[in-house]
Amino acid sequence: MSVGTENLHVIGRWIEDRARQTPRRSAIEFDGDTMTYGELDATSSQLARALLHFGLAPGDRVATLTENRPEHVALLFACAKAGLILTPLNWRLTAPEIAAQLQTFEPALVCASPTHRLAVDHARALMASAPPALDLARLSIELGPVSTNFELPHVDDDDGLLIIATSGTTGTPKGVVLTHANCFWTNVGFDLAAPMGGDDIVLQVLPQFHVGGWNVQPLLAWWKGATVVLEPSFEPERVLDLIERRRVTTMMGVPATYLMLAQHPRFADADLSSLRRVLVGGASMPLALIESWQARDVDVVQGYGLTEASPNVLCLAPEDATSHVGTVGKPYSFVEVALHDHRTDTFIVGEGLGEIYIKGPNVFPGYWNNAAATMAAFDDGWLRTGDVAERDDAGYYRICGRAKEMYISGGENVYPAEVEQVLATYVDVDDAAVVAIAHPRWGETGVAFVVAKRDTTLDMAHLTDHCRSSLASYKVPSQFRVIEELPRTSVGKIDRIRLTRLAQSSSEK
């Protein structure tokens, strides 16, 4: 690979530099096996040459359908070295959905793990012109031999490294292109906020079709020489076992991850002495859940981000976790954050409520092959997030919800996240979500879905009074419904579409 002063941020050199310094150190542990840094570097270099020899050219996409696996990591670094763009697809998708994304991203090759090869074959059968498919576990063999003298191309900082599909809850998924520089800068800022060292043992359970599966700990770990314990899925009992057995020091998850762990019968007695820090994304953690982890001497680092920002935007330091409950902190280093008031088309100075706008080297250049969507995403160089937040006089941000999730009740704006934060403080509530339905008098009204704590019965009258004591009357949900578990998307976010349909169908009966 050609390396010069103009491309110091390319990700391929991270693993080359680390392998040169600590070749025998463990980079990945998976299902009892270990891959060293020297092996990861050599494997990814050989894969890079083989992919190009197979006929791929810099800029081509390599789609994948796989659970977290070492071969997937090697393929990412291979793409980084060959100037290719890794395009990991959600393995929870149906065959028609996979086919649609393959048609959108037009990969030159699709690689599937043995678990998901059949799904890829079904998807390809639906396409008039399908890319070739290879077995990820046998990729080097299926690509064929190639000389180590095969020269790798020059790779620039602004070349694409990843295409991550948006979740698609608001429409057809779009492909977020993330460059080498995007990934470099988000990891630099992340390291300043939540430092990592070569002695860290990182437990990785987030799926690798999500940007957090790469840029929230794993890539930083491989840059720093830490060991990443890869898990193909999240199973609470196994996670507690791995923390004890492998002396895990840090991990990343969504609030539901830590709720399920804290609710597990083994949590109280599990040996968590090695676990220094847990990272939380997707939503704020309620105070009771934060305290349950702090009681085990584990720091809780929360934040806010989105795929288009690679994803890190705001970070709440562990020392602020209980004093600023419900907030997501302040901007990461190198990230500019502003609040935009669409009524006046101006930026808010100091305290206020508005849409989050972002600038920084972590912000993506655009959506794959979608100029219209890219243009709509930016406003005079600022990334429009679509998320509404409130900033206090100390500069802490509190997410109020998606602009599109906001509903109007009796002429007043209501943001579900604000109501959910109040519900989460009720003593017998474990989880909550609010959606809107039509109302003959007020236009729209809120329906709250709540999950009761184990072995408790919710008193709806008391819960309503609890909301009225903290919220204006128009914000208090008109209906409260107990549900065993909130439906979630593949990345752990509340599935509001399903909840809205459930609320609407119940109200019609």
C-alpha positions as CSV (number, residue, x, y, z in Angstrom):
1,M,0.0,0.0,0.0
2,S,1.3,3.4,-0.9
3,V,1.6,5.6,2.2
4,G,2.5,9.3,2.0
5,T,2.0,12.4,4.0
6,E,-1.3,13.0,2.3
7,N,-3.0,9.8,3.6
8,L,-1.9,9.5,7.2
9,H,-5.4,8.7,8.3
10,V,-6.1,5.6,6.3
11,I,-7.2,2.7,8.4
12,G,-5.2,0.0,6.7
13,R,-2.0,1.4,8.2
14,W,-3.4,1.1,11.7
15,I,-3.1,-2.7,11.6
16,E,0.2,-2.6,9.8
17,D,1.7,-0.3,12.4
18,R,0.3,-2.3,15.3
19,A,1.4,-5.7,13.8
20,R,4.9,-4.3,13.5
21,Q,5.0,-3.2,17.1
22,T,3.2,-6.1,18.8
23,P,2.8,-9.0,16.3
24,R,2.2,-11.7,18.9
25,R,-0.3,-9.9,21.0
26,S,-3.9,-11.1,20.8
27,A,-6.1,-9.0,18.5
28,I,-9.2,-11.1,18.5
29,E,-10.7,-13.9,20.6
30,F,-13.6,-15.8,19.2
31,D,-15.2,-19.0,20.3
32,G,-12.0,-20.2,22.0
33,D,-9.6,-19.2,19.2
34,T,-7.2,-16.4,19.0
35,M,-5.9,-14.2,16.1
36,T,-2.8,-12.2,16.8
37,Y,-2.0,-8.8,15.3
38,G,0.6,-10.3,13.1
39,E,-1.9,-12.9,11.7
40,L,-4.6,-10.2,11.3
41,D,-2.2,-8.0,9.3
42,A,-0.9,-10.8,7.1
43,T,-4.4,-12.2,6.5
44,S,-5.9,-8.9,5.6
45,S,-3.0,-8.0,3.2
46,Q,-3.3,-11.3,1.4
47,L,-7.1,-10.9,1.2
48,A,-6.6,-7.4,-0.2
49,R,-4.3,-8.7,-3.0
50,A,-6.7,-11.6,-3.7
51,L,-9.7,-9.4,-4.0
52,L,-8.0,-7.2,-6.5
53,H,-6.6,-10.2,-8.4
54,F,-10.2,-11.6,-8.5
55,G,-11.2,-8.5,-10.5
56,L,-12.3,-5.9,-8.0
57,A,-11.1,-2.4,-8.4
58,P,-10.7,0.5,-5.9
59,G,-14.0,2.0,-5.1
60,D,-15.9,-1.3,-5.5
61,R,-18.2,-2.4,-2.8
62,V,-17.9,-5.7,-0.9
63,A,-21.2,-6.6,0.7
64,T,-21.3,-9.0,3.7
65,L,-24.0,-10.9,5.6
66,T,-22.5,-12.2,8.7
67,E,-22.6,-12.3,12.5
68,N,-19.5,-10.9,14.3
69,R,-16.6,-13.0,13.1
70,P,-12.8,-12.6,12.9
71,E,-13.0,-13.2,9.1
72,H,-15.2,-10.1,8.9
73,V,-12.6,-8.0,10.7
74,A,-9.9,-9.3,8.4
75,L,-12.1,-8.4,5.4
76,L,-12.6,-4.8,6.7
77,F,-8.8,-4.3,6.9
78,A,-8.4,-6.0,3.5
79,C,-10.9,-3.5,2.0
80,A,-9.0,-0.6,3.7
81,K,-5.8,-1.7,2.2
82,A,-7.3,-2.4,-1.3
83,G,-9.3,0.8,-1.5
84,L,-12.6,-1.1,-1.4
85,I,-15.7,-0.3,0.5
86,L,-17.0,-2.8,3.0
87,T,-20.9,-2.8,3.0
88,P,-22.1,-4.9,5.9
89,L,-25.8,-5.8,5.6
90,N,-28.3,-6.5,8.4
91,W,-28.5,-10.3,8.8
92,R,-32.0,-9.9,10.3
93,L,-33.4,-8.7,6.9
94,T,-35.6,-10.9,4.7
95,A,-34.4,-12.1,1.3
96,P,-36.4,-9.4,-0.6
97,E,-34.9,-6.7,1.7
98,I,-31.4,-8.1,1.1
99,A,-32.0,-8.2,-2.6
100,A,-33.1,-4.5,-2.6
101,Q,-30.0,-3.4,-0.7
102,L,-27.8,-5.4,-3.1
103,Q,-29.5,-3.6,-6.0
104,T,-29.0,-0.2,-4.3
105,F,-25.3,-0.6,-3.4
106,E,-24.3,-2.6,-6.5
107,P,-21.5,-4.6,-4.8
108,A,-18.9,-6.4,-7.0
109,L,-19.0,-9.2,-4.5
110,V,-21.1,-10.5,-1.6
111,C,-19.6,-12.6,1.2
112,A,-21.7,-14.6,3.7
113,S,-20.9,-16.6,6.7
114,P,-22.1,-20.2,6.7
115,T,-25.0,-19.2,8.9
116,H,-26.3,-16.7,6.4
117,R,-25.3,-18.2,3.0
118,L,-28.7,-19.5,2.3
119,A,-30.3,-16.1,2.9
120,V,-27.9,-14.6,0.4
121,D,-28.6,-17.3,-2.2
122,H,-32.4,-16.6,-1.8
123,A,-31.8,-12.9,-2.2
124,R,-29.6,-13.4,-5.3
125,A,-32.3,-15.6,-6.9
126,L,-34.7,-12.6,-6.8
127,M,-32.3,-10.4,-8.8
128,A,-32.0,-10.1,-12.5
129,S,-28.3,-9.5,-12.2
130,A,-26.7,-10.6,-9.0
131,P,-23.1,-10.2,-7.8
132,P,-21.0,-13.3,-7.2
133,A,-21.2,-14.8,-3.7
134,L,-18.4,-16.4,-1.7
135,D,-18.1,-18.1,1.6
136,L,-16.6,-15.7,4.2
137,A,-15.2,-18.5,6.2
138,R,-13.3,-19.8,3.2
139,L,-12.7,-16.5,1.4
140,S,-9.0,-16.9,0.8
141,I,-9.5,-20.3,-0.7
142,E,-12.4,-19.3,-2.9
143,L,-10.6,-16.2,-4.1
144,G,-7.6,-18.3,-5.1
145,P,-3.8,-17.8,-4.7
146,V,-2.1,-14.6,-5.5
147,S,1.5,-13.5,-5.3
148,T,2.7,-11.4,-2.4
149,N,4.3,-9.2,-4.9
150,F,0.9,-8.1,-6.2
151,E,1.0,-4.3,-5.6
152,L,-1.7,-2.7,-3.5
153,P,-3.1,0.7,-4.7
154,H,-2.7,4.1,-3.2
155,V,-5.5,4.9,-0.7
156,D,-6.6,8.4,0.2
157,D,-8.0,9.7,3.5
158,D,-11.3,10.7,1.7
159,D,-11.8,7.4,0.1
160,G,-14.8,5.4,1.2
161,L,-14.2,2.7,3.8
162,L,-17.7,1.7,4.9
163,I,-21.3,1.9,3.7
164,I,-23.7,1.5,6.5
165,A,-27.4,1.2,5.7
166,T,-29.7,3.4,7.7
167,S,-32.3,1.5,9.8
168,G,-35.1,2.4,7.3
169,T,-37.7,3.1,10.0
170,T,-38.7,6.3,8.2
171,G,-38.6,4.9,4.6
172,T,-36.3,3.2,2.2
173,P,-32.8,2.6,3.7
174,K,-30.0,4.8,2.5
175,G,-26.3,4.0,2.4
176,V,-24.2,6.2,4.6
177,V,-20.7,6.5,3.1
178,L,-18.0,6.8,5.8
179,T,-14.4,7.6,4.7
180,H,-11.1,6.6,6.3
181,A,-10.8,10.2,7.6
182,N,-14.3,10.0,9.2
183,C,-13.4,6.9,11.1
184,F,-10.0,8.3,12.0
185,W,-11.3,11.5,13.6
186,T,-14.2,9.9,15.4
187,N,-11.8,7.4,17.0
188,V,-9.4,10.1,18.0
189,G,-12.2,12.1,19.7
190,F,-13.5,8.9,21.3
191,D,-10.1,8.1,22.8
192,L,-9.9,11.5,24.4
193,A,-13.3,11.0,26.1
194,A,-13.0,7.3,26.9
195,P,-9.3,6.3,26.7
196,M,-8.2,2.8,25.8
197,G,-4.9,1.1,26.2
198,G,-3.1,-2.1,25.1
199,D,-4.1,-3.8,28.3
200,D,-7.8,-3.4,27.7
201,I,-10.1,-6.4,27.0
202,V,-13.0,-5.2,25.0
203,L,-16.2,-7.3,24.8
204,Q,-17.9,-6.7,21.4
205,V,-21.5,-7.7,21.2
206,L,-22.9,-4.9,18.9
207,P,-23.5,-6.3,15.4
208,Q,-21.0,-5.3,12.8
209,F,-23.7,-4.1,10.3
210,H,-24.0,-1.2,12.7
211,V,-21.5,1.7,12.8
212,G,-21.0,1.1,16.5
213,G,-19.8,-2.4,15.7
214,W,-16.7,-0.7,14.3
215,N,-16.2,2.8,15.5
216,V,-17.4,2.6,19.1
217,Q,-14.4,0.6,20.7
218,P,-13.3,-2.1,18.2
219,L,-11.3,0.0,15.7
220,L,-9.8,2.0,18.5
221,A,-8.9,-1.2,20.3
222,W,-7.1,-2.5,17.3
223,W,-5.3,0.8,16.9
224,K,-4.2,0.7,20.5
225,G,-3.2,-2.9,20.6
226,A,-6.1,-4.1,22.9
227,T,-7.8,-7.5,22.7
228,V,-11.3,-7.7,21.3
229,V,-13.5,-10.6,22.4
230,L,-16.0,-11.0,19.6
231,E,-19.4,-12.4,20.3
232,P,-21.9,-13.3,17.5
233,S,-24.9,-12.3,19.6
234,F,-25.9,-10.9,22.9
235,E,-26.8,-13.5,25.6
236,P,-26.8,-12.0,29.2
237,E,-25.6,-15.1,31.0
238,R,-22.8,-15.7,28.5
239,V,-21.8,-12.0,28.8
240,L,-21.6,-12.2,32.5
241,D,-19.5,-15.4,32.2
242,L,-17.1,-13.7,29.7
243,I,-16.6,-10.7,31.9
244,E,-15.6,-13.0,34.8
245,R,-13.5,-15.5,32.8
246,R,-11.8,-13.1,30.3
247,R,-11.5,-10.2,32.8
248,V,-13.3,-7.8,30.4
249,T,-12.5,-4.2,31.1
250,T,-14.9,-2.4,28.9
251,M,-17.9,-2.9,26.6
252,M,-20.5,-1.1,24.5
253,G,-24.3,-1.6,24.4
254,V,-27.7,0.1,24.4
255,P,-29.7,0.7,27.6
256,A,-31.6,-2.6,27.0
257,T,-28.3,-4.4,27.1
258,Y,-27.5,-3.2,30.6
259,L,-31.0,-3.6,31.8
260,M,-31.1,-7.3,30.8
261,L,-27.7,-7.8,32.5
262,A,-28.8,-6.0,35.6
263,Q,-32.0,-8.1,35.8
264,H,-30.2,-11.4,35.4
265,P,-30.2,-13.5,38.6
266,R,-26.4,-13.8,38.4
267,F,-25.8,-10.0,38.3
268,A,-25.6,-9.4,42.0
269,D,-23.0,-12.1,42.6
270,A,-21.1,-11.9,39.3
271,D,-17.4,-11.0,39.5
272,L,-17.3,-7.6,37.7
273,S,-14.1,-6.4,39.4
274,S,-12.2,-6.2,36.0
275,L,-15.0,-4.1,34.3
276,R,-13.9,-0.5,34.6
277,R,-16.3,1.2,32.1
278,V,-19.5,0.5,30.1
279,L,-20.4,2.6,27.1
280,V,-24.1,3.4,26.4
281,G,-25.7,4.6,23.2
282,G,-29.1,4.8,21.6
283,A,-30.9,6.5,24.5
284,S,-30.2,7.8,28.0
285,M,-30.2,5.4,31.0
286,P,-32.6,5.9,33.8
287,L,-31.1,6.8,37.2
288,A,-32.0,3.4,38.8
289,L,-30.1,1.5,36.1
290,I,-27.1,3.8,36.3
291,E,-27.0,3.4,40.1
292,S,-27.2,-0.4,39.7
293,W,-24.0,-0.4,37.7
294,Q,-22.2,2.3,39.8
295,A,-23.0,0.1,42.8
296,R,-20.8,-2.5,41.2
297,D,-18.0,0.1,40.8
298,V,-18.5,0.4,37.0
299,D,-18.3,3.8,35.3
300,V,-21.1,4.6,32.9
301,V,-20.3,6.7,29.9
302,Q,-23.4,7.8,27.9
303,G,-23.7,9.7,24.7
304,Y,-25.5,10.6,21.5
305,G,-24.6,9.9,17.9
306,L,-25.8,8.9,14.5
307,T,-24.4,6.9,11.6
308,E,-23.9,10.0,9.5
309,A,-21.5,11.3,12.1
310,S,-19.5,8.1,12.3
311,P,-21.3,8.1,15.0
312,N,-20.0,10.0,18.0
313,V,-21.4,13.5,18.6
314,L,-22.1,14.1,22.4
315,C,-20.6,12.4,25.4
316,L,-21.6,12.4,29.1
317,A,-18.6,11.8,31.4
318,P,-19.1,9.2,34.1
319,E,-18.8,11.8,36.9
320,D,-21.8,13.5,35.4
321,A,-24.0,10.4,35.1
322,T,-26.1,10.9,38.2
323,S,-26.0,14.7,38.4
324,H,-27.1,15.1,34.8
325,V,-29.5,12.2,34.4
326,G,-31.4,12.3,31.1
327,T,-28.7,14.4,29.3
328,V,-26.2,13.1,26.8
329,G,-23.4,15.5,27.7
330,K,-21.3,17.8,25.6
331,P,-19.6,17.6,22.2
332,Y,-16.7,15.3,21.6
333,S,-13.4,16.9,20.6
334,F,-13.3,18.0,16.9
335,V,-17.1,18.1,16.7
336,E,-19.1,21.3,16.4
337,V,-22.7,21.2,17.6
338,A,-25.4,23.8,17.2
339,L,-29.1,24.1,17.8
340,H,-31.1,25.5,14.9
341,D,-34.5,27.3,15.3
342,H,-36.4,26.6,12.1
343,R,-39.0,29.2,12.9
344,T,-36.5,32.0,12.7
345,D,-33.9,30.1,10.6
346,T,-31.2,31.1,13.1
347,F,-28.9,29.3,15.5
348,I,-29.7,29.5,19.2
349,V,-27.2,31.1,21.5
350,G,-27.0,29.7,25.1
351,E,-30.0,27.8,26.5
352,G,-32.7,26.7,24.1
353,L,-34.5,24.1,22.1
354,G,-33.9,23.3,18.5
355,E,-32.7,20.7,15.9
356,I,-29.1,19.5,16.4
357,Y,-26.8,20.6,13.6
358,I,-23.3,19.1,13.4
359,K,-20.0,19.9,11.7
360,G,-16.6,18.1,11.9
361,P,-14.2,15.7,10.2
362,N,-16.4,12.8,11.5
363,V,-19.3,13.9,9.3
364,F,-20.0,11.8,6.3
365,P,-19.7,13.2,2.7
366,G,-23.1,11.8,1.6
367,Y,-25.4,8.9,0.9
368,W,-24.4,6.3,-1.7
369,N,-25.6,7.3,-5.1
370,N,-28.3,9.5,-3.7
371,A,-27.6,13.2,-4.4
372,A,-31.1,14.4,-3.5
373,A,-30.9,12.8,0.0
374,T,-27.4,14.1,0.5
375,M,-28.5,17.6,-0.4
376,A,-31.4,17.4,2.0
377,A,-29.2,16.3,4.8
378,F,-27.1,19.4,4.8
379,D,-27.8,23.1,5.5
380,D,-25.0,25.5,4.5
381,G,-22.4,22.9,5.4
382,W,-24.1,21.7,8.6
383,L,-25.4,18.2,8.9
384,R,-29.1,18.3,9.9
385,T,-29.7,15.4,12.3
386,G,-33.5,15.5,12.5
387,D,-33.1,15.2,16.3
388,V,-34.4,17.9,18.6
389,A,-32.5,18.7,21.8
390,E,-32.5,21.2,24.7
391,R,-29.3,22.8,25.8
392,D,-29.0,24.1,29.4
393,D,-27.0,27.0,30.7
394,A,-24.0,24.7,31.4
395,G,-23.9,23.4,27.9
396,Y,-25.4,19.9,28.5
397,Y,-27.7,18.6,25.8
398,R,-30.9,16.7,26.5
399,I,-32.5,14.8,23.5
400,C,-36.2,15.6,23.2
401,G,-36.8,13.3,20.3
402,R,-36.9,13.1,16.5
403,A,-38.4,16.1,14.8
404,K,-40.6,13.7,13.0
405,E,-41.6,11.9,16.2
406,M,-42.9,15.2,17.7
407,Y,-46.7,15.4,17.8
408,I,-49.0,18.3,18.5
409,S,-51.6,18.0,21.2
410,G,-54.0,20.9,21.6
411,G,-51.7,23.1,19.6
412,E,-48.6,22.3,21.8
413,N,-45.5,20.4,20.7
414,V,-44.8,17.2,22.6
415,Y,-41.5,15.3,22.3
416,P,-41.9,11.6,23.3
417,A,-38.3,11.4,24.8
418,E,-39.2,14.0,27.4
419,V,-42.2,12.1,28.5
420,E,-40.3,8.8,28.5
421,Q,-37.6,10.2,30.8
422,V,-40.3,11.1,33.4
423,L,-41.9,7.6,33.1
424,A,-38.5,6.0,33.6
425,T,-38.1,7.7,37.0
426,Y,-41.3,6.0,38.4
427,V,-40.2,3.4,40.9
428,D,-42.1,0.5,39.4
429,V,-41.3,1.2,35.7
430,D,-38.4,-0.6,34.0
431,D,-38.9,0.7,30.5
432,A,-41.2,3.0,28.6
433,A,-42.1,4.4,25.2
434,V,-44.6,7.0,24.0
435,V,-46.2,7.3,20.6
436,A,-49.0,9.4,19.3
437,I,-52.5,8.6,17.9
438,A,-55.2,10.8,16.5
439,H,-57.6,12.4,18.9
440,P,-61.0,14.0,18.0
441,R,-60.5,17.0,20.3
442,W,-56.8,17.6,20.7
443,G,-55.6,16.5,17.2
444,E,-53.1,14.0,18.7
445,T,-52.5,12.5,22.1
446,G,-49.9,10.3,23.6
447,V,-50.1,6.6,24.4
448,A,-47.5,5.3,26.9
449,F,-46.3,1.7,26.7
450,V,-44.7,0.8,30.0
451,V,-42.8,-2.3,31.2
452,A,-43.2,-3.0,34.9
453,K,-40.4,-4.1,37.1
454,R,-40.3,-7.8,37.9
455,D,-42.8,-9.0,40.5
456,T,-44.6,-5.6,40.6
457,T,-48.0,-4.4,39.6
458,L,-48.3,-0.9,38.2
459,D,-50.7,1.4,39.8
460,M,-51.9,3.5,36.8
461,A,-53.5,6.2,38.9
462,H,-50.2,6.8,40.8
463,L,-48.3,6.6,37.5
464,T,-50.6,9.3,36.0
465,D,-50.1,11.5,39.0
466,H,-46.4,11.0,38.8
467,C,-46.5,12.3,35.2
468,R,-48.7,15.2,36.1
469,S,-46.3,16.3,38.8
470,S,-43.5,16.7,36.3
471,L,-45.2,17.5,33.0
472,A,-47.6,20.0,31.6
473,S,-51.1,18.5,31.2
474,Y,-50.9,18.3,27.4
475,K,-47.7,16.2,27.7
476,V,-49.3,13.6,30.0
477,P,-50.3,10.5,28.0
478,S,-54.0,9.9,27.7
479,Q,-53.5,6.2,27.8
480,F,-51.1,3.9,29.6
481,R,-50.6,0.3,28.5
482,V,-48.6,-2.3,30.2
483,I,-46.5,-4.4,27.9
484,E,-44.1,-7.3,28.7
485,E,-41.3,-6.0,26.5
486,L,-40.9,-3.0,24.2
487,P,-40.3,-4.0,20.5
488,R,-36.9,-3.0,19.2
489,T,-35.1,-2.6,15.9
490,S,-32.1,-4.7,15.0
491,V,-29.8,-2.2,16.7
492,G,-31.8,-2.0,19.9
493,K,-33.8,1.2,19.3
494,I,-37.5,1.3,20.2
495,D,-39.5,0.2,17.2
496,R,-42.0,3.1,17.2
497,I,-43.7,2.0,14.0
498,R,-44.8,-1.3,15.6
499,L,-45.9,0.6,18.8
500,T,-47.9,3.1,16.8
501,R,-49.7,0.3,14.9
502,L,-50.4,-1.4,18.2
503,A,-51.7,1.8,19.7
504,Q,-53.9,2.5,16.7
505,S,-55.3,-1.0,16.5
506,S,-56.1,-1.0,20.2
507,S,-57.8,2.4,20.1
508,E,-60.1,1.3,17.2
509,K,-61.5,-1.6,19.2
